[in-house]
Amino acid sequence: MIVTSIQNPDLDDDSLVENVELELLLQAVYLKYGYDFREYSRAHIKRRVLHYIANKRLPNISSLQHELLIEKKCFDELLQELSINVTEMFRGPGFYKSIREKVAGLLKTYPYIKIWHAGCSTGEEVYSMAILLKEEGLYDRTQIYATDFNPRVVKSAREATFPLKYIKEYTSNYQKSGGQESFSDYYRATNSSVIFDRSLTKNMVFAEHNLVTDRVFAEVNMIISRNVLIYFNRHLQNKVLSLFDESLSTGGFLGLGNKETISFSDIAPKYKIIDAREKIYKKSHE
Ligand SMILES: C[S@@+](CC[C@H](N)C(=O)[O-])C[C@H]1O[C@@H](n2cnc3c(N)ncnc32)[C@H](O)[C@@H]1O
């Protein structure tokens, strides 16, 4: 099948060749390593691949393809380049404020809560949620699953250790999110890092999971997946939203954050809006 973006008649010959090479590279990555980037936003993938080959001083995308087919280490590096892991604690504090004000009260009626953070990166978002749940008296009856397709960030997330240099910003985010306690009570500082309290990690399970190629992870009452769908094209977003829908029990919550939406998707009719800005939804029926 020839992809329409490759056929674009406005493209000059070099760009056309580059697009063909990129298509073949993504196919090769999928066939050799099982990671499927073929439906990620093409502009994003192209930017990152060109950045990578410039850094490695490779002449073109085809030479990268050859290199990564024979050298697993090369693929591991490319994966770091393609998975944007930027995150922070209480990122977008308004989101957590809304969870506190509009969702926590409803969760209190549940005897047991399961939450899935899909695309959790190095875990800052997961520890933020654990703090919020603790303050709302919910943590002890919650199981948090946190997944990402990048093994390196999953390993780092498990360690509960973050650079000290960001802690001022995280403390400010925490306060803006409605946090009333002393943030420093949740961690122990060393020279260059902070280590979060064991009482926060006890109900967390970290695992590798690929939203594009893996199936339902678990049946849960809340899914948080912010700043992940933005890297996918519309067709893939729709597919992943259906996976979320399959994983969510009726009455459960889906939190996507202010950059994403379900409005275009197949699942939209089943969901009520809880917060239109922070894109928090409640699944109203099967
Ligand atoms: C920008 S980070 C967002 C982290 C966090 N959710 C936040 O909002 O701060 C995006 C994460 O999505 C992960 N990701 C990208 N594609 C994925 C996929 N197919 N399956 C699982 N995780 C994926 C990346 O590895 C990265 O850690």
Ligand as a Chemical Component Dictionary entry (heavy atoms), coordinates in Angstrom:
data_LIG
# 
_chem_comp.id                   LIG 
_chem_comp.type                 NON-POLYMER 
_chem_comp.pdbx_formal_charge   0 
_chem_comp.three_letter_code    LIG 
# 
loop_
_chem_comp_atom.comp_id 
_chem_comp_atom.atom_id 
_chem_comp_atom.alt_atom_id 
_chem_comp_atom.type_symbol 
_chem_comp_atom.charge 
_chem_comp_atom.model_Cartn_x 
_chem_comp_atom.model_Cartn_y 
_chem_comp_atom.model_Cartn_z 
_chem_comp_atom.pdbx_ordinal 
LIG C1  C1  C 0  5.524 13.075 27.091 1  
LIG S1  S1  S 1  5.523 11.610 28.029 2  
LIG C2  C2  C 0  4.127 11.875 29.084 3  
LIG C3  C3  C 0  4.368 11.390 30.479 4  
LIG C4  C4  C 0  3.247 11.668 31.460 5  
LIG N1  N1  N 0  2.036 10.977 31.070 6  
LIG C5  C5  C 0  3.005 13.151 31.595 7  
LIG O1  O1  O 0  2.002 13.651 31.084 8  
LIG O2  O2  O -1 3.813 13.832 32.207 9  
LIG C6  C6  C 0  4.899 10.433 26.831 10 
LIG C7  C7  C 0  5.173 8.975  27.235 11 
LIG O3  O3  O 0  4.413 8.110  26.377 12 
LIG C8  C8  C 0  5.196 6.964  26.144 13 
LIG N2  N2  N 0  4.687 6.284  24.944 14 
LIG C9  C9  C 0  4.761 6.686  23.650 15 
LIG N3  N3  N 0  4.226 5.761  22.847 16 
LIG C10 C10 C 0  3.786 4.759  23.643 17 
LIG C11 C11 C 0  3.146 3.511  23.405 18 
LIG N4  N4  N 0  2.873 3.096  22.166 19 
LIG N5  N5  N 0  2.823 2.727  24.459 20 
LIG C12 C12 C 0  3.124 3.122  25.733 21 
LIG N6  N6  N 0  3.742 4.271  26.022 22 
LIG C13 C13 C 0  4.068 5.084  24.994 23 
LIG C14 C14 C 0  6.618 7.507  26.001 24 
LIG O4  O4  O 0  7.604 6.517  26.209 25 
LIG C15 C15 C 0  6.635 8.605  27.062 26 
LIG O5  O5  O 0  7.152 8.129  28.283 27 
# 
loop_
_chem_comp_bond.comp_id 
_chem_comp_bond.atom_id_1 
_chem_comp_bond.atom_id_2 
_chem_comp_bond.value_order 
_chem_comp_bond.pdbx_ordinal 
LIG C1  S1  SING 1  
LIG S1  C2  SING 2  
LIG S1  C6  SING 3  
LIG C2  C3  SING 4  
LIG C3  C4  SING 5  
LIG C4  N1  SING 6  
LIG C4  C5  SING 7  
LIG C5  O1  DOUB 8  
LIG C5  O2  SING 9  
LIG C6  C7  SING 10 
LIG C7  O3  SING 11 
LIG C7  C15 SING 12 
LIG O3  C8  SING 13 
LIG C8  N2  SING 14 
LIG C8  C14 SING 15 
LIG N2  C9  SING 16 
LIG N2  C13 SING 17 
LIG C9  N3  DOUB 18 
LIG N3  C10 SING 19 
LIG C10 C11 SING 20 
LIG C10 C13 DOUB 21 
LIG C11 N4  SING 22 
LIG C11 N5  DOUB 23 
LIG N5  C12 SING 24 
LIG C12 N6  DOUB 25 
LIG N6  C13 SING 26 
LIG C14 O4  SING 27 
LIG C14 C15 SING 28 
LIG C15 O5  SING 29 
# 
